[in-house]
Amino acid sequence: MLDRPYEAYVYAYPHKTSYRPLEPKPLLSDVWRGEARDALSFYTHVPFCEVRCGFCNLFTRTGASASLTEAYLDALERQAIAARAALDESGTAPRFANAAIGGGTPTYLSPDELTRLFDIAEKVMGVGLGAIPLSVEASPATATPDRLAVLAERGTTRLSLGVQSFDDVEARSAVRPQKAADVFAALDAVRDAAIPVLNVDLIYGIDGQTRQSWQASLRTALRWTPEEIYLYPLYVRPLTGLGRLNLGHDAEWDAQRLDLYRSGRDLLLENGYEQVSMRMFRRLDAPAVEGGEDYACQTDGMIGLGCGARSYTASLHYSFDYAVSASEVRGIIDEYVATGDFSRAEVGYRLDADEQARRFLIQSLLQADGMERGDAAERFGAELELLSDRGFLASAPDGRLRLTDEGLAWSDSVGPMFFSEPVRAAMRAYELR
């Protein structure tokens, strides 16, 4: 516990590797009966990319044919019909408060396919595109003017571009074949499309990266004055391109990543950004998008479509099967597009009161704004005391508990402290494939 700063990125709790097949598989109408539905989140997952980066362990495949993307959208529409029917059968009409499309790379789809995807969201699910915040992920190679025009026309308020590095050598080290000139063109195109919020993702800890080259990438990003910048530490995970290289990263690498993180954080703070979490920085004068302050697609009350998407009620998180390796991902996608009945939850994890409290604490504590003292603080007093003893946690004048600057730097070690033993056991038992 707190042995090293980079244990795991806790963007969702419980992690998908703790999910198991649900027996019996519950009807979605039963899953959603009694759940609040006046401010749901809507998420769609597009599991296709033009290339797979060396660090990526997301659920995605490369080289999908036009026939496969069409079949995927067909399946997505069938799933949407089933999900909407379940919501209508189990309670009052749902209202969606925000939406996000992620991947993979959603802009792998053609402009016509993107139009169909938006139609499914709007006409089948009843998502009020244009009236609520909508975030879409893109890669530099696919952020083309024709696709961006569709995104802007359908009400996209945030475009998240995965750049990772502006240094061509570093990009090759991360097994991400891209040229800085192509990234520049994509950023210009995004700005021309006038989407209100541009987010740029960057990665630190790449082999060969120095403090100077890292800061050079950050300064290059600032030329486009992005409203948001995410700084991600590099992780080398099993079954990924970098994972197969057996690079043997160690404590020295941890120290390097911490140093790069701190230098990047300081540079952004000096250039008019505020820190929202360990990874997220927002420009202080960024335009406000009503209801779009937090685009995180991990809140309870979320309907997810697509074979890599999760859905969250207060007591059940569910999805489809999960894998990392190319062959396994292809098999799951093939099974998804052949599915005719989407009326039941297939794979998931049930959250009791203790797990719900852990989830709430993790989601709150890892934000720079911290959390109010309350039942969770009492329940996890020993862990919070340890964080305080390490200088990672402090009581703010307003009474909230907040991670200190160093505590935020160690967020990827702080979050896993609050995993329950059943979740840890399930994650240990999961056979990665």
C-alpha positions in Angstrom: 0.0 0.0 0.0 1.5 3.3 -1.1 4.7 1.5 -2.0 5.0 3.1 -5.5 3.2 6.0 -7.2 1.9 4.1 -10.2 -0.2 1.2 -9.2 -3.3 1.6 -11.5 -5.4 4.2 -13.2 -8.7 4.1 -11.3 -11.0 5.7 -13.8 -13.8 3.4 -12.8 -14.6 1.2 -9.8 -14.9 -1.7 -9.8 -12.5 -2.5 -12.6 -13.9 -4.5 -15.5 -11.6 -7.4 -14.7 -13.7 -8.0 -11.6 -16.9 -8.5 -13.7 -18.2 -12.0 -14.2 -21.0 -13.6 -16.2 -24.4 -12.9 -14.4 -26.4 -16.0 -13.6 -29.3 -15.7 -14.1 -28.9 -12.9 -16.6 -31.4 -10.2 -15.5 -33.8 -8.5 -17.8 -32.7 -4.8 -18.4 -36.2 -3.8 -17.5 -35.7 -5.3 -14.1 -32.2 -3.8 -13.8 -33.5 -0.3 -14.4 -36.8 -0.6 -12.4 -36.8 1.9 -9.6 -33.6 3.7 -10.8 -33.5 7.5 -11.1 -33.8 8.5 -14.8 -34.1 12.2 -14.7 -30.4 12.9 -15.6 -28.9 9.9 -17.2 -25.6 9.7 -19.0 -25.4 8.2 -22.4 -22.3 6.5 -23.7 -21.5 4.8 -27.0 -18.3 2.8 -27.6 -16.8 2.4 -31.1 -14.2 -0.4 -30.9 -12.2 0.5 -34.1 -8.9 2.2 -34.6 -6.7 2.7 -37.7 -3.7 1.5 -35.6 -3.2 0.1 -32.2 -0.7 2.0 -30.1 2.0 0.2 -28.2 0.6 1.2 -24.8 -3.1 0.7 -25.5 -5.0 -2.0 -23.6 -8.4 -0.6 -24.5 -11.1 -2.8 -26.1 -10.4 -2.1 -29.8 -9.4 -3.7 -33.1 -7.7 -2.4 -36.2 -8.4 -2.7 -39.9 -12.2 -3.1 -39.6 -13.8 -3.4 -43.0 -16.8 -1.2 -44.2 -19.0 -4.3 -43.9 -18.0 -4.8 -40.3 -18.6 -1.2 -39.3 -22.0 -1.4 -40.9 -22.8 -4.6 -39.1 -21.6 -3.0 -35.9 -24.0 -0.1 -36.3 -26.8 -2.5 -37.1 -26.1 -4.3 -33.8 -25.8 -1.0 -32.0 -29.3 0.0 -33.3 -30.7 -3.3 -32.1 -29.2 -2.8 -28.7 -30.5 0.8 -28.5 -34.0 -0.4 -29.3 -33.8 -3.0 -26.5 -32.3 -0.5 -24.0 -34.9 2.1 -24.7 -37.7 -0.5 -24.5 -36.4 -1.6 -21.1 -36.3 2.0 -19.8 -39.8 2.7 -21.0 -41.1 -0.6 -19.5 -39.5 -0.1 -16.1 -40.5 3.5 -15.3 -41.0 7.0 -16.5 -39.5 8.3 -19.8 -35.7 8.8 -19.3 -34.0 12.2 -19.7 -30.4 12.3 -20.7 -28.2 15.0 -19.2 -25.0 14.4 -21.1 -23.5 12.1 -23.8 -20.1 10.8 -24.9 -18.8 8.7 -27.7 -15.5 6.9 -27.1 -13.4 4.0 -28.2 -11.4 3.0 -29.9 -11.6 5.9 -32.2 -15.2 7.0 -33.0 -14.0 9.0 -36.0 -12.7 5.8 -37.5 -16.3 5.8 -38.9 -17.0 7.6 -42.1 -19.1 10.8 -42.1 -22.2 8.9 -43.2 -21.6 6.3 -40.5 -21.2 9.0 -37.9 -24.5 10.5 -39.0 -26.2 7.1 -38.5 -24.6 6.8 -35.1 -26.0 10.2 -34.0 -29.4 9.2 -35.5 -29.4 6.1 -33.3 -28.7 8.1 -30.2 -31.3 10.8 -31.1 -34.1 8.9 -32.7 -33.9 5.6 -31.0 -32.6 6.4 -27.5 -34.1 9.9 -27.3 -30.9 11.7 -26.5 -31.3 15.4 -27.0 -28.2 16.1 -29.1 -27.6 19.8 -29.4 -29.2 20.5 -26.1 -26.8 18.7 -23.8 -23.0 18.4 -23.5 -21.6 15.9 -26.0 -18.0 14.7 -26.0 -16.4 12.7 -28.8 -12.9 11.2 -29.0 -10.8 11.4 -32.1 -7.3 10.6 -33.4 -5.2 13.1 -35.5 -5.5 10.8 -38.6 -9.2 10.7 -38.5 -10.0 14.3 -37.3 -10.7 15.3 -40.9 -12.8 18.3 -41.8 -15.7 16.3 -43.2 -16.0 14.2 -40.1 -15.6 17.2 -37.8 -18.4 19.0 -39.7 -20.7 16.2 -38.9 -19.7 16.3 -35.2 -20.2 20.0 -35.0 -23.5 19.9 -36.8 -24.8 17.3 -34.4 -24.0 19.3 -31.3 -20.6 18.1 -30.2 -19.4 20.4 -27.4 -16.1 18.7 -26.7 -13.5 17.1 -29.0 -10.9 15.0 -27.3 -7.8 14.5 -29.4 -5.3 11.8 -28.5 -1.9 13.4 -29.4 0.3 11.7 -26.7 3.5 13.5 -28.0 4.4 16.1 -30.6 7.9 14.5 -30.9 8.1 12.1 -33.8 10.8 10.0 -32.1 8.8 9.7 -28.9 5.7 8.7 -31.0 7.7 5.9 -32.6 8.9 4.8 -29.1 5.3 4.5 -28.0 4.6 2.5 -31.1 2.3 5.3 -32.4 3.0 6.0 -36.0 2.2 9.7 -36.5 3.9 12.8 -37.7 3.8 16.1 -35.8 2.8 17.9 -39.1 -0.3 15.7 -39.3 -1.2 16.4 -35.7 -0.9 20.2 -36.4 -3.3 19.8 -39.3 -5.8 18.0 -37.1 -5.6 20.6 -34.4 -6.2 23.4 -37.0 -9.2 21.4 -38.3 -10.7 21.1 -34.9 -10.4 24.8 -34.3 -11.9 25.5 -37.7 -14.8 23.4 -36.8 -15.5 25.7 -33.8 -16.3 22.9 -31.3 -16.3 24.8 -28.0 -14.0 22.6 -26.0 -10.8 21.0 -27.3 -9.0 18.5 -25.1 -5.5 17.3 -25.8 -4.2 14.0 -24.3 -0.4 13.8 -23.7 1.7 11.0 -22.2 4.8 11.2 -20.1 7.3 8.4 -19.3 7.9 7.5 -22.9 11.3 5.8 -23.5 13.8 8.5 -24.5 11.6 11.4 -23.3 13.3 14.1 -21.3 12.1 16.9 -19.2 13.0 19.2 -22.1 11.2 17.2 -24.8 8.2 16.8 -22.5 7.9 20.5 -21.9 8.4 21.1 -25.6 5.3 19.0 -26.3 3.3 20.9 -23.7 4.4 24.2 -25.1 3.4 23.0 -28.6 0.0 22.0 -27.4 -0.5 25.5 -25.8 -0.2 27.1 -29.3 -3.8 25.9 -29.8 -4.9 27.1 -26.3 -6.9 23.9 -25.6 -9.6 24.3 -23.0 -8.5 21.0 -21.4 -5.3 19.1 -21.3 -4.9 15.6 -19.9 -1.5 14.4 -18.7 -1.3 10.6 -18.6 1.6 8.6 -17.1 2.6 5.8 -19.5 1.8 2.3 -18.3 3.2 -0.8 -19.9 0.5 -3.5 -19.5 0.4 -7.2 -20.5 -0.6 -8.2 -24.0 0.1 -4.7 -25.4 2.8 -3.9 -28.0 5.1 -2.4 -25.3 4.2 -5.1 -22.9 5.6 -7.7 -25.3 9.0 -5.9 -25.4 9.8 -6.7 -21.7 11.3 -3.3 -21.1 11.9 -3.9 -17.4 10.7 -0.7 -15.9 11.6 -0.1 -12.3 11.8 2.5 -9.5 14.0 4.7 -11.6 11.2 4.9 -14.2 8.7 5.8 -11.4 11.0 8.6 -10.3 11.3 9.8 -13.9 7.5 9.8 -14.4 7.0 11.7 -11.1 9.5 14.3 -12.2 7.9 14.7 -15.6 4.4 14.9 -14.0 5.5 17.7 -11.7 7.2 19.7 -14.4 4.2 19.4 -16.6 1.8 20.3 -13.9 3.8 23.4 -13.0 4.1 24.5 -16.6 0.3 24.3 -17.0 -0.4 26.1 -13.8 2.0 28.9 -14.8 0.2 29.2 -18.2 -3.3 29.8 -16.9 -4.7 26.3 -16.2 -6.2 24.9 -13.0 -5.7 21.4 -11.8 -9.0 19.4 -11.7 -7.4 16.0 -10.9 -4.0 14.3 -11.3 -4.6 14.0 -15.0 -7.0 16.8 -15.9 -6.1 20.5 -16.3 -8.7 23.1 -17.4 -7.9 26.6 -18.8 -9.1 29.2 -16.4 -10.8 31.3 -19.0 -12.3 28.3 -20.9 -15.9 28.9 -22.0 -18.5 27.4 -19.8 -20.6 24.6 -21.3 -23.7 24.3 -19.2 -23.7 20.9 -17.6 -20.4 20.0 -19.2 -18.1 20.7 -16.4 -17.4 17.0 -16.0 -17.5 14.8 -19.1 -16.5 11.7 -17.1 -18.6 8.9 -18.4 -18.3 6.9 -15.2 -21.2 8.1 -13.1 -24.1 6.0 -11.8 -27.1 6.2 -14.0 -25.4 5.6 -17.3 -26.6 3.7 -20.4 -23.8 2.3 -22.5 -24.1 1.0 -26.0 -21.5 -1.1 -27.8 -19.7 -4.2 -27.0 -17.0 -2.3 -25.0 -19.4 0.0 -23.1 -20.4 -0.4 -19.5 -23.7 0.6 -18.0 -24.2 1.7 -14.4 -27.1 1.5 -12.0 -26.5 2.2 -8.3 -26.3 -1.5 -7.5 -25.2 -3.2 -10.8 -22.5 -2.4 -13.3 -22.8 -4.5 -16.5 -21.3 -4.9 -19.9 -20.2 -7.6 -22.3 -17.2 -9.8 -22.2 -13.8 -8.1 -22.0 -10.4 -8.9 -23.6 -7.2 -7.1 -24.7 -5.5 -9.4 -27.2 -6.4 -8.8 -30.9 -7.8 -12.3 -31.5 -10.0 -12.2 -28.4 -11.3 -8.7 -29.1 -12.2 -9.8 -32.7 -14.1 -12.8 -31.4 -16.1 -10.6 -28.9 -17.0 -8.1 -31.6 -18.0 -10.9 -34.0 -20.3 -12.3 -31.3 -21.8 -8.8 -30.6 -22.7 -8.1 -34.2 -24.4 -11.5 -34.5 -26.5 -10.9 -31.4 -30.2 -10.5 -31.9 -31.5 -10.3 -28.3 -30.0 -7.5 -26.2 -32.8 -7.6 -23.5 -30.6 -8.9 -20.7 -27.4 -7.9 -18.9 -24.6 -10.4 -19.7 -21.6 -9.7 -17.5 -21.2 -7.5 -14.5 -20.6 -6.8 -10.8 -23.2 -6.2 -8.1 -22.4 -3.4 -5.7 -23.6 -3.6 -2.1 -23.6 -0.6 0.3 -19.9 -1.0 1.1 -18.9 -1.2 -2.6 -21.0 1.9 -3.3 -19.3 3.8 -0.5 -15.9 2.8 -1.9 -16.9 3.9 -5.4 -18.1 7.3 -4.1 -15.0 7.9 -2.0 -12.6 7.0 -4.9 -14.5 9.2 -7.4 -14.5 12.1 -4.9 -11.2 11.9 -3.2 -9.2 11.8 -6.5 -10.5 15.1 -7.6 -8.6 18.2 -6.6 -11.7 19.6 -5.0 -11.7 16.6 -2.6 -14.7 15.4 -0.6 -16.9 16.3 2.3 -16.4 14.6 5.6 -19.2 12.2 6.2 -20.0 8.5 6.5 -17.3 7.6 4.0 -14.6 9.4 6.1 -15.8 7.5 9.1 -15.9 4.2 7.4 -12.4 4.5 5.9 -10.7 6.3 8.8 -7.7 4.1 9.0 -6.8 4.6 5.3 -7.4 8.3 5.4 -5.2 8.5 8.5 -2.4 6.7 6.6 -2.8 9.2 3.8 -2.6 12.1 6.3 0.5 10.6 7.9 2.2 10.4 4.5 1.4 14.1 3.9 -1.0 13.1 1.0 -4.2 14.3 2.6 -5.2 17.5 4.5 -8.3 19.1 5.9 -9.1 22.3 4.0 -10.4 25.4 5.7 -13.9 24.7 4.3 -13.9 21.4 6.1 -13.4 19.2 3.0 -10.7 16.5 2.8 -8.4 17.1 -0.1 -5.3 15.4 -1.4 -2.2 17.6 -1.2 -0.2 18.4 -4.2 1.9 15.3 -3.5 -1.2 13.3 -2.8 -2.6 14.1 -6.2 0.7 13.1 -7.7 0.2 9.7 -6.0 -3.4 9.3 -7.1 -2.7 6.1 -8.9 -1.6 4.6 -5.6 -4.2 6.3 -3.5 -7.2 5.0 -5.5 -6.3 1.3 -5.2 -6.1 1.6 -1.4 -9.9 1.6 -1.3 -10.5 -1.5 -3.4 -12.5 -4.1 -1.4 -11.0 -7.5 -0.9 -13.7 -9.2 -3.0 -12.9 -6.9 -5.9 -9.2 -7.5 -5.4 -9.8 -11.2 -5.4 -11.8 -11.1 -8.6 -9.2 -9.0 -10.3 -6.4 -11.4 -9.2 -8.4 -14.4 -10.5 -9.2 -12.8 -13.9 -7.3 -14.5 -16.6 -6.1 -11.8 -19.0 -6.6 -12.7 -22.6 
